[in-house]
Amino acid sequence: MFDLDKWQEIFETIRQNKLRTFLTAFSVAWGIFMLIILLGAGNGIENGVQTEFEGDAINTIWIWPGRTSIPYEGLQPGRFVQLTNDDYDHISRNFPEVENVTGRKYMGGSAQIAYKDKTGSYGILGTHPGQKVVEALEIIEGRFINEKDQQEYRKVACLGRDMKVELFGEANPIGEYIEVNGIAFKVVGYYMDNGGDRDVRRAWIPMSTHQRVFAGKNRMSAMAMTTKGQVTLEESAEIVARMTKEMAKLHHFDPRDARAVNIRNAAENYEQYMSLFDNIRIFIWVIGIGTITAGIVGVSNIMMILVKERTREIGIRKAMGATPMSVVGLIMQEAVVITTVAGYIGLVMGVGLLEFLGDLVGSVEYFQNPEVDFRVAVGATALLIISGSLAGLFPAIRAANIQPVNALRED
C-alpha cells in the first residue's frame, strides 16, 4: 500500500543530506556505468573479430610460401619456396579430408580496369572455383568462376560489389566486357564479401587464364582449402602436420623449418580468439561487479550512518507504537530508492555513450557495434536493486532492534 508520509520523509532526508546522497548515488551510478561500458567495449571488439572471420570460412587451411631458414640435405638456407600447380594437384589427390582446394595468384600491384569511359585501379586475382567457399563469398547476381572457365582458359571475371558499383553504377554488368590492362574480360557475376573494403574492390578470374595472360607460368601466390564435415581441432591440426611434411618433401626443406612454408589453420585461430574472449568476458564481469559492490558497500555504510543519526527519532517512533517491520521498511525503502535511481542513471549514460561511440567509430577494423544485450542490461539493473535492498537490510535490522529507552538516552 502506498504510504505518502513515508515517501515524504525519505525525500526530506535526501534533501537535508544532498552531498552525502549525491556521493552515494554517484558511486552506484559509476559502478553500473563502468560495467555497461566494459561489456559494450568487449562486445565491440568481439564483433569486430567475428566480422574478420566472416570474410573466410572458419574451417579453412591456408598455405603461404616463405623462405627457408635451416640447411637441409646440402641446400643452404635462404631459398624461396614457390607454390605451383603441382602443389595444387598433389594436395587435391592426397588429402581426401579436404575439399574446395584453391590457389590464389596476385598481380604485381593493382591493374588498370576500364569500362567505357570509366577507369580505376583494382586487384585482379587468379583462382579456382573453390575460392567462393573459402572466402565465404555471397554471389549477388550471376555466378562465380567454374571448372569449365578454368579448363578452357576463359577470359571471364567475377567482380566485387564496390568495383561493380564504381564501374557500372546501377546497371547490370552481366555479359558486359571490361578491359584489364587492355585485355577484354567478360563479366559473369558480382559478389559481396564481409572481409573488408579491399575484398570488394577486386575481381576474380580463372587461375589458368591469369597464369597464361599475365605471365604467371604455373606459379601461385598462396593456396587454401576447407576441411570436410565436422572436423575437431585435433583432427585439423593433424592434417596441417601431415601437409607440412608433404610440402617439405615437394620443396626439399626441413619439416621443422617454420619459415619455409606457413600453414595457417583458421579453426585453431578461431578457437584461440573465442577462448581469449571468454577470459576477457569473465575479467570484465569481475571488474564490473567489483565496482558495483564498492558502490553498494557505500550505500550500506551511509545507511548505517543514517541509523546512527536517527537513533532518537527511531526510538520515539517505537515508543509511539511503530512496529519493527515499519522501521525496517523505511530504511530499506530509502536504500532501494537511491540504488535504483542511481543505477538507472548509470545504465542510461552507459548505453548512451555506447550508442555515441558506435556512430563515431563506424566500422573500424576489429571494433564494431559496441552494444550491450538488453537482457544483460535489465539483469544488471535487477542485480543492482536487489543489492540495494541487501545494503539497507542490515542497518534496517539494527534500527528495528533499538530499544526505545536506550534510544532516548542517545545524544
C-alpha positions as CSV (number, residue, x, y, z in Angstrom):
1,M,0.0,0.0,0.0
2,F,1.3,3.4,-1.0
3,D,2.4,5.4,2.1
4,L,2.7,9.1,1.2
5,D,4.1,10.1,4.6
6,K,6.9,7.6,4.3
7,W,7.9,8.8,0.8
8,Q,7.8,12.4,2.0
9,E,10.1,11.5,4.9
10,I,12.5,9.7,2.6
11,F,12.7,12.7,0.2
12,E,13.1,15.1,3.1
13,T,16.0,13.1,4.4
14,I,17.6,13.1,1.0
15,R,17.1,16.9,0.7
16,Q,18.7,17.5,4.0
17,N,21.8,15.4,3.1
18,K,22.3,16.4,-0.6
19,L,26.1,15.9,-0.7
20,R,26.0,12.6,1.2
21,T,23.2,11.3,-1.0
22,F,25.0,12.5,-4.2
23,L,28.3,10.8,-3.4
24,T,26.5,7.6,-2.5
25,A,24.4,7.7,-5.7
26,F,27.5,8.6,-7.8
27,S,29.4,5.5,-6.6
28,V,26.4,3.3,-7.6
29,A,25.9,5.0,-10.9
30,W,29.6,4.8,-11.7
31,G,29.6,1.1,-11.0
32,I,26.8,0.3,-13.4
33,F,28.1,2.8,-15.9
34,M,31.6,1.1,-16.0
35,L,30.0,-2.3,-16.2
36,I,28.0,-1.3,-19.3
37,I,30.9,0.4,-20.9
38,L,33.3,-2.6,-20.3
39,L,30.7,-5.1,-21.6
40,G,29.9,-2.9,-24.6
41,A,33.6,-2.4,-25.5
42,G,34.3,-6.1,-25.1
43,N,31.3,-6.9,-27.4
44,G,32.6,-4.3,-29.9
45,I,36.0,-6.0,-30.1
46,E,34.4,-9.5,-30.3
47,N,32.0,-8.3,-33.1
48,G,35.0,-6.8,-35.0
49,V,37.0,-10.0,-34.8
50,Q,33.9,-12.1,-35.7
51,T,33.5,-9.9,-38.8
52,E,37.1,-10.5,-39.8
53,F,36.4,-14.3,-39.6
54,E,33.2,-13.9,-41.6
55,G,35.5,-12.9,-44.6
56,D,36.7,-16.6,-44.7
57,A,35.3,-20.0,-43.9
58,I,36.2,-20.9,-40.3
59,N,37.3,-24.4,-41.3
60,T,39.9,-23.1,-43.8
61,I,43.6,-24.1,-44.1
62,W,45.9,-21.6,-45.8
63,I,49.3,-22.3,-47.3
64,W,51.7,-19.3,-47.8
65,P,55.2,-19.8,-49.2
66,G,58.2,-18.4,-47.4
67,R,61.9,-18.7,-47.2
68,T,64.0,-21.5,-45.8
69,S,65.9,-20.8,-42.6
70,I,67.5,-24.2,-41.9
71,P,70.1,-26.0,-44.1
72,Y,68.7,-29.3,-45.5
73,E,70.3,-32.1,-47.4
74,G,73.2,-29.9,-48.6
75,L,70.9,-27.0,-49.5
76,Q,71.7,-23.6,-47.9
77,P,69.1,-21.6,-46.0
78,G,67.5,-18.5,-47.6
79,R,65.9,-20.3,-50.6
80,F,62.4,-19.0,-51.6
81,V,59.7,-21.6,-51.7
82,Q,57.4,-21.2,-54.8
83,L,54.0,-22.8,-54.9
84,T,53.0,-24.2,-58.3
85,N,50.1,-26.1,-60.0
86,D,51.9,-29.3,-58.9
87,D,51.3,-28.4,-55.3
88,Y,47.6,-27.9,-56.0
89,D,47.4,-31.2,-57.8
90,H,49.3,-33.1,-55.0
91,I,47.1,-31.7,-52.2
92,S,43.9,-32.4,-54.2
93,R,44.9,-36.0,-54.8
94,N,46.5,-37.0,-51.5
95,F,44.3,-35.3,-48.9
96,P,40.8,-36.7,-49.0
97,E,40.0,-34.9,-45.7
98,V,39.9,-31.5,-47.5
99,E,37.8,-30.0,-50.3
100,N,37.4,-26.7,-52.2
101,V,41.1,-26.7,-52.8
102,T,42.0,-23.4,-54.5
103,G,45.0,-21.4,-55.4
104,R,45.4,-17.6,-55.4
105,K,47.6,-15.6,-57.8
106,Y,48.3,-11.9,-57.4
107,M,49.5,-9.4,-60.0
108,G,52.3,-7.1,-59.3
109,G,50.2,-4.2,-57.9
110,S,46.8,-3.1,-59.0
111,A,45.6,-3.4,-62.6
112,Q,44.0,-0.6,-64.7
113,I,40.5,-1.7,-65.5
114,A,38.2,0.2,-67.8
115,Y,34.6,0.1,-68.8
116,K,33.6,2.5,-71.5
117,D,34.6,5.9,-70.1
118,K,35.2,4.8,-66.5
119,T,38.6,3.5,-65.3
120,G,40.1,2.6,-61.9
121,S,42.8,0.6,-60.2
122,Y,41.6,-2.7,-58.8
123,G,43.1,-6.1,-57.7
124,I,42.9,-8.9,-60.3
125,L,43.4,-12.3,-58.8
126,G,43.5,-15.7,-60.4
127,T,41.8,-18.6,-58.5
128,H,39.9,-21.9,-58.7
129,P,36.1,-22.4,-58.2
130,G,36.6,-23.4,-54.6
131,Q,37.6,-19.9,-53.7
132,K,33.9,-19.0,-53.4
133,V,33.5,-21.3,-50.4
134,V,36.9,-20.5,-48.9
135,E,36.2,-16.7,-49.0
136,A,32.6,-17.2,-48.0
137,L,31.5,-15.1,-51.0
138,E,27.9,-14.1,-51.4
139,I,27.0,-14.0,-55.1
140,I,24.6,-11.1,-55.6
141,E,24.0,-11.8,-59.3
142,G,25.4,-14.1,-61.9
143,R,27.9,-16.7,-60.9
144,F,31.5,-17.3,-59.8
145,I,34.4,-18.9,-61.7
146,N,33.7,-22.6,-62.6
147,E,35.7,-25.6,-63.8
148,K,34.9,-25.0,-67.5
149,D,36.3,-21.5,-67.2
150,Q,39.5,-23.0,-65.7
151,Q,39.8,-25.8,-68.3
152,E,39.2,-23.6,-71.3
153,Y,41.3,-20.6,-70.2
154,R,38.2,-18.3,-70.5
155,K,38.6,-14.6,-70.1
156,V,35.8,-14.1,-67.6
157,A,35.7,-12.2,-64.3
158,C,33.5,-12.0,-61.1
159,L,33.6,-8.5,-59.7
160,G,33.5,-7.3,-56.1
161,R,30.4,-5.2,-55.2
162,D,32.2,-1.9,-54.8
163,M,34.1,-2.5,-58.1
164,K,30.8,-3.2,-59.8
165,V,29.2,0.0,-58.4
166,E,32.1,2.2,-59.4
167,L,32.3,0.9,-62.9
168,F,28.6,0.1,-63.7
169,G,26.6,2.1,-61.2
170,E,23.1,0.6,-61.1
171,A,23.4,-1.1,-64.5
172,N,23.5,-4.8,-64.8
173,P,27.2,-5.8,-65.6
174,I,26.5,-9.5,-66.5
175,G,27.6,-10.1,-70.1
176,E,29.4,-6.8,-70.4
177,Y,33.2,-6.6,-71.1
178,I,35.8,-4.8,-69.0
179,E,39.4,-4.2,-70.1
180,V,42.1,-5.4,-67.8
181,N,45.4,-3.7,-68.8
182,G,43.9,-3.5,-72.3
183,I,42.7,-7.2,-72.4
184,A,38.9,-7.8,-72.6
185,F,37.2,-9.9,-69.9
186,K,33.5,-10.9,-69.8
187,V,31.7,-10.2,-66.5
188,V,29.9,-13.3,-65.3
189,G,28.8,-12.1,-61.9
190,Y,29.4,-9.9,-58.9
191,Y,29.6,-10.7,-55.2
192,M,29.7,-9.4,-51.6
193,D,32.5,-10.3,-49.2
194,N,32.3,-9.4,-45.5
195,G,36.1,-9.5,-45.2
196,G,36.5,-5.7,-45.7
197,D,36.6,-2.9,-48.3
198,R,39.6,-4.3,-50.0
199,D,37.9,-7.6,-50.7
200,V,35.0,-6.0,-52.6
201,R,37.3,-3.9,-54.8
202,R,38.8,-6.8,-56.7
203,A,37.9,-9.2,-59.5
204,W,38.5,-13.0,-59.6
205,I,39.4,-14.7,-62.9
206,P,40.3,-18.3,-63.6
207,M,43.8,-19.3,-62.4
208,S,44.7,-20.8,-65.8
209,T,43.8,-17.6,-67.5
210,H,45.7,-15.4,-65.0
211,Q,48.8,-17.6,-65.4
212,R,48.7,-17.5,-69.2
213,V,47.7,-13.9,-69.8
214,F,49.7,-12.2,-67.1
215,A,52.9,-14.3,-67.4
216,G,52.4,-16.3,-64.3
217,K,53.6,-19.6,-65.8
218,N,52.4,-22.3,-63.4
219,R,53.0,-20.3,-60.2
220,M,50.6,-19.5,-57.4
221,S,50.9,-16.9,-54.6
222,A,49.0,-19.0,-52.0
223,M,46.7,-21.9,-51.5
224,A,43.6,-22.6,-49.4
225,M,41.1,-25.3,-48.7
226,T,38.3,-26.3,-46.3
227,T,38.1,-29.4,-44.2
228,K,35.3,-31.9,-44.9
229,G,32.5,-32.5,-42.4
230,Q,32.7,-31.9,-38.6
231,V,36.5,-32.0,-38.0
232,T,37.7,-31.5,-34.5
233,L,40.5,-29.1,-33.7
234,E,42.9,-32.0,-33.0
235,E,42.0,-33.6,-36.4
236,S,42.6,-30.4,-38.3
237,A,45.9,-30.0,-36.5
238,E,46.9,-33.5,-37.6
239,I,46.0,-32.6,-41.2
240,V,48.2,-29.5,-41.0
241,A,51.1,-31.6,-39.6
242,R,50.8,-34.1,-42.5
243,M,50.5,-31.3,-45.0
244,T,53.7,-29.7,-43.7
245,K,55.6,-32.9,-44.2
246,E,54.3,-33.3,-47.7
247,M,55.2,-29.8,-48.6
248,A,58.7,-30.3,-47.2
249,K,59.2,-33.3,-49.4
250,L,58.0,-31.5,-52.5
251,H,60.2,-28.4,-51.9
252,H,63.1,-30.1,-50.2
253,F,63.2,-28.3,-46.8
254,D,63.4,-29.4,-43.2
255,P,59.8,-30.1,-41.9
256,R,60.8,-28.3,-38.7
257,D,61.5,-25.1,-40.7
258,A,58.6,-22.9,-39.7
259,R,59.6,-20.1,-42.1
260,A,59.8,-22.2,-45.3
261,V,56.0,-22.6,-45.6
262,N,53.4,-21.0,-43.3
263,I,50.3,-23.3,-43.0
264,R,47.6,-21.5,-41.0
265,N,44.7,-23.4,-39.5
266,A,41.8,-20.9,-39.3
267,A,39.9,-23.2,-37.0
268,E,42.7,-23.1,-34.5
269,N,43.0,-19.3,-34.7
270,Y,39.2,-19.0,-34.2
271,E,39.3,-21.3,-31.2
272,Q,42.1,-19.2,-29.7
273,Y,40.2,-16.0,-30.2
274,M,37.0,-17.4,-28.7
275,S,38.9,-18.7,-25.7
276,L,40.5,-15.3,-25.3
277,F,37.1,-13.5,-25.4
278,D,35.7,-15.9,-22.8
279,N,38.5,-14.9,-20.4
280,I,38.0,-11.2,-21.3
281,R,34.3,-11.5,-20.6
282,I,35.0,-13.1,-17.2
283,F,37.5,-10.4,-16.4
284,I,35.0,-7.7,-17.4
285,W,32.3,-9.1,-15.1
286,V,34.7,-9.4,-12.2
287,I,35.8,-5.8,-12.6
288,G,32.2,-4.6,-13.1
289,I,30.7,-6.4,-10.2
290,G,33.6,-5.4,-8.0
291,T,32.9,-1.7,-8.9
292,I,29.2,-2.2,-8.3
293,T,29.9,-3.9,-5.0
294,A,32.0,-0.9,-3.9
295,G,29.1,1.3,-4.5
296,I,26.7,-1.0,-2.7
297,V,29.1,-1.1,0.3
298,G,29.0,2.7,0.2
299,V,25.2,2.6,0.4
300,S,25.3,0.2,3.3
301,N,27.7,2.5,5.2
302,I,25.6,5.5,4.5
303,M,22.5,3.7,5.8
304,M,24.5,2.8,9.0
305,I,25.3,6.4,9.5
306,L,21.7,7.3,8.9
307,V,20.5,4.9,11.5
308,K,23.1,6.3,14.0
309,E,21.9,9.8,13.3
310,R,18.2,9.0,13.7
311,T,18.5,6.7,16.7
312,R,16.4,9.1,18.9
313,E,13.8,9.5,16.2
314,I,13.5,5.7,15.7
315,G,13.2,5.3,19.5
316,I,10.4,7.8,19.6
317,R,8.7,6.0,16.7
318,K,8.8,2.7,18.5
319,A,7.7,4.3,21.8
320,M,4.6,5.6,19.9
321,G,3.8,2.1,18.6
322,A,5.8,1.7,15.4
323,T,6.4,-1.9,14.6
324,P,9.9,-3.3,13.8
325,M,8.8,-4.1,10.2
326,S,7.8,-0.5,9.6
327,V,11.2,0.7,10.7
328,V,12.9,-1.9,8.5
329,G,10.7,-0.9,5.6
330,L,11.6,2.8,6.0
331,I,15.3,2.2,6.0
332,M,15.3,-0.4,3.1
333,Q,13.0,1.7,1.0
334,E,15.4,4.6,1.2
335,A,18.3,2.4,0.2
336,V,16.3,0.9,-2.7
337,V,15.4,4.4,-4.0
338,I,19.0,5.6,-4.0
339,T,20.4,2.5,-5.7
340,T,17.5,2.2,-8.3
341,V,17.6,5.9,-9.4
342,A,21.4,6.0,-9.4
343,G,21.6,2.6,-11.2
344,Y,19.1,3.7,-13.9
345,I,21.1,6.9,-14.5
346,G,24.3,5.0,-14.8
347,L,22.6,2.5,-17.2
348,V,21.2,5.2,-19.4
349,M,24.5,7.1,-19.5
350,G,26.4,3.9,-20.3
351,V,24.1,2.8,-23.1
352,G,24.0,6.4,-24.5
353,L,27.8,6.6,-24.6
354,L,28.0,3.2,-26.4
355,E,25.5,4.4,-29.0
356,F,27.6,7.6,-29.5
357,L,30.8,5.5,-29.8
358,G,29.1,3.2,-32.2
359,D,28.1,6.1,-34.5
360,L,31.5,7.7,-34.1
361,V,33.8,4.8,-34.9
362,G,31.5,3.3,-37.6
363,S,33.1,0.1,-38.9
364,V,36.6,0.3,-37.6
365,E,38.6,-2.8,-38.1
366,Y,38.4,-5.2,-35.1
367,F,35.8,-2.9,-33.3
368,Q,32.2,-2.9,-34.4
369,N,28.8,-2.4,-32.8
370,P,29.8,-1.8,-29.2
371,E,26.5,-2.7,-27.6
372,V,25.1,-4.5,-24.6
373,D,22.4,-7.2,-24.8
374,F,19.1,-5.9,-23.5
375,R,18.7,-8.9,-21.2
376,V,22.2,-8.2,-19.7
377,A,21.3,-4.6,-19.1
378,V,18.0,-5.5,-17.4
379,G,19.7,-8.2,-15.4
380,A,22.4,-5.8,-14.2
381,T,19.7,-3.3,-13.1
382,A,17.8,-6.0,-11.3
383,L,21.0,-7.1,-9.6
384,L,21.6,-3.6,-8.5
385,I,18.1,-3.2,-7.0
386,I,18.5,-6.5,-5.1
387,S,21.9,-5.4,-3.9
388,G,20.5,-2.1,-2.8
389,S,17.9,-3.9,-0.8
390,L,20.5,-6.1,0.9
391,A,22.6,-3.0,1.5
392,G,19.8,-1.5,3.5
393,L,18.8,-4.7,5.3
394,F,21.5,-4.9,8.0
395,P,21.2,-1.2,9.0
396,A,17.4,-1.7,9.0
397,I,17.6,-4.7,11.3
398,R,19.9,-2.7,13.6
399,A,17.3,0.1,13.7
400,A,14.5,-2.3,14.3
401,N,16.3,-3.8,17.4
402,I,16.8,-0.4,19.0
403,Q,15.1,-0.2,22.4
404,P,13.1,3.0,22.9
405,V,14.6,3.7,26.4
406,N,18.1,3.3,25.1
407,A,17.4,5.4,22.0
408,L,16.1,8.3,24.0
409,R,19.4,8.4,26.0
410,E,21.4,8.9,22.8
411,D,23.0,12.4,22.4
